[in-house]
Amino acid sequence: MEKDNERVLRIINEDKTTEEVEVIVEFRFKDPKDQFIVYTKNEKCGEGNVIVYISKVDLKESLPTLLNVSDEEYERVINALHEMIALN
């Protein structure tokens, strides 16, 4: 779903409630199973920065499922984001 140049994704939480989040970027590493999404709910932390979330995307089910990332996956995603920013 697109909303004024924003990619909006509707997610279903474990408690079956839904919410819309803004997709910042999604990408894969070499292994096609390693698909990740970085998104925000446009919440602000105490310092006023926007909070972002990183999830692994599981495509095994009929609907894609967002999974928690391991510490190692988190570091890989953060490093990839730093590289993307450095290239711009």
ChimeraX attribute file (.defattr): number of C-alpha atoms within 10 A of each C-alpha:
attribute: neighborCount
match mode: 1-to-1
recipient: residues
	/A:1	10
	/A:2	10
	/A:3	9
	/A:4	6
	/A:5	7
	/A:6	12
	/A:7	15
	/A:8	19
	/A:9	15
	/A:10	11
	/A:11	15
	/A:12	13
	/A:13	11
	/A:14	7
	/A:15	6
	/A:16	8
	/A:17	8
	/A:18	11
	/A:19	12
	/A:20	14
	/A:21	17
	/A:22	19
	/A:23	18
	/A:24	15
	/A:25	12
	/A:26	14
	/A:27	14
	/A:28	14
	/A:29	12
	/A:30	7
	/A:31	7
	/A:32	8
	/A:33	13
	/A:34	13
	/A:35	16
	/A:36	22
	/A:37	18
	/A:38	18
	/A:39	20
	/A:40	17
	/A:41	15
	/A:42	12
	/A:43	10
	/A:44	12
	/A:45	9
	/A:46	7
	/A:47	6
	/A:48	8
	/A:49	10
	/A:50	12
	/A:51	13
	/A:52	15
	/A:53	13
	/A:54	21
	/A:55	20
	/A:56	24
	/A:57	20
	/A:58	16
	/A:59	12
	/A:60	9
	/A:61	7
	/A:62	7
	/A:63	8
	/A:64	12
	/A:65	15
	/A:66	17
	/A:67	13
	/A:68	12
	/A:69	15
	/A:70	11
	/A:71	9
	/A:72	9
	/A:73	16
	/A:74	16
	/A:75	12
	/A:76	13
	/A:77	22
	/A:78	14
	/A:79	12
	/A:80	14
	/A:81	14
	/A:82	11
	/A:83	11
	/A:84	10
	/A:85	9
	/A:86	8
	/A:87	7
	/A:88	5
